[in-house]
Amino acid sequence: MKKPITPAAHGIIDYLFAAALMVGPKLFKLTGLARTLSYGFGSGVTAYGAMTDHLVGMQRKSSSNGMHH
């Protein structure tokens, strides 16, 4: 089955999503729990993306296609 996006595109989308989560609190003047959760999830998405096995991943610890090396 053909995938709707390439693994590289998926990795880039992950990083863009993480950036949105990290910029959101300042942009929308979030405070308290909303701010903390946004930063926390943004950090988590960044870390997970960096460890994923795709072209833009840094560590390649987790496979983006469900298959491990």
N, C-alpha and C positions, 0 to 999 in steps of 0.2 A: 504494500500500500504506500502510495506517495504521501510524504509528509507535507503539511501546509507551509511550513517554513523550514529553512536549513538550521542545523545546529548552531552555526555561527550567528545567524540572525536571532535565534533564541537567546544566545548568550548576550548579545547587544541589548536586546529588549530587557533581559534581567537587570543589566547594569543601569539602563535608563529608568526602570521601575525603582531600583534602589536609590538612584539620585533623586527621583521625585519624592520618595519617602523621607529623604534626608533634608531636602529643601522645603518641603511642605510646612513644617512647623514655623519657619521664619516667614514664608510667603503668606500663610493664612493666620499668623499670629496665634498659633496653638500654644496652650499652656498645660501644666499638670500632666495627668495620665495620658492624654491624647498626644502631647509632645514626646513624652517618654516612650510610648508604644511606637510612634512613628520612627523615632531614632533607633529604637531597638530592632524593629522589623527591617528597617533600611540597612542596618549593620548585618543582620542575619542574612538578608538576600545577597548582600555584597560578599559575605564570607562563603555562602553556599555557591554562588556563581564563580567565585575564584577557585573553588575546589572541584568544579564540574569538568568532566571530560569533553570539552568542546574547544574550538579554536581560540576563543578569548578567555578560557579558564587559565589560571596560573598554576595550580597544583595538580590538577587532573586526578583527584582522589575519588570522585563520584562520577558515575557514567550518566550522561544526559539521555541515553537511549535505553537504560535499564540493564545493560550488559556490562559486566565488570571484566577487566583485563586479567 
